Amino acid sequence: MITETLATPKRTPKPKWLRVKLPTGKKYTELRGLVDKYDLHTICTSGSCPNMGECWSEGTATFMILGNVCTRSCGFCGVKTGRPDTIDWDEPEKVARSIKLMKIKHAVITSVDRDDIKDMGSIVWAETVKAIRRMNPDTTLETLIPDFQGNERNIDRIIAVKPEVVSHNMETVKRLSREVRIQAKYERSLQVLKYLKDQGIARTKSGIMLGLGEQEDEVIQTLKDLRSVNLDIVTIGQYLQPSKKHLPVKQFITPDQFKKYETIGLELGFRHVESGALVRSSYKAQKHLT
């Protein structure tokens, strides 16, 4: 009797352009020490962002509010999904204090989705911006918000506190939206971005990930759709699978292709286009104020 052992299929190795150097430098070391000493929470550290060293050295960091459990179960996202904890009403002051301790010049605030509460977290959002303004009057802000299910009353709370940049990520092309963002809607995200601009937000921003099976013409159409609502800034990066439970990477986009999308985006009229394999939503965020 002959037995045959099947070889375990090898995972496709990441291309060389996705390899990153470990963050170093005096500023990074100082901030890392503060984060550890005071148990500060940033997306930069919890998400192991490849750009952490670069951003921190420029005085930029990203903070997540409203807990670390999301009510949605997007196929790309590594954040836990389930029933979130109760709201921490001291969180706005905690975030503002963290920014002061870290001497952050430009802060990006994001959050999980809180579809479990009536205001969807928008009150804590607004209070966080107010607390940061009080404690850090010279710090500029970008708020990377959820869609709040398109509820204008909740979005108005963000508009009222006037962040320098308001961002909401499209994440992927229209055809893949239902698979990638199960509880979100492509058209609703567009409408949120349009509403923000129509209500006077000076800088609106969105981001998409590539490598989920989208076609070039679909990416270009997404860029056109975002410009149709007068979006100012777009980020385009490579999707990387957080775990085996998440959507697989269908392809690794080449640096030349990312450059092509950057050129197309600028030709369409975006004020800023950040396009590259390691680009994430808050990459070079402080530059987007100009």
Buried (B, 14 or more C-beta within 10 A) or exposed (E): EEEEEEEEEEEEEEEEBEEBEEBEEEBBEBBBEEBEEEEBBBBBBEBEBBBBBBBBBBBBBBBBBBBBBBBBBBBBBBBEBEEBEEBEEEBBBBBBBBBEBBEBBBBBBBBBBBBBBEBBBBBBBBBBBBBBBEBBEEBBBBBBBBBBBBBEEBBBBBBEBEBBBBBBBBBBBBBBBBBBBEBBBBEBBBBBBBBBBEBEBEBBBBBBBBBBBBEEEBBBBBBEBBBEBBBBBBBBBBBBBEEEEBBEBEBBBEEEBBEBBBEBBEEBEBBBBBBBBBBBBBBBBBEBBE
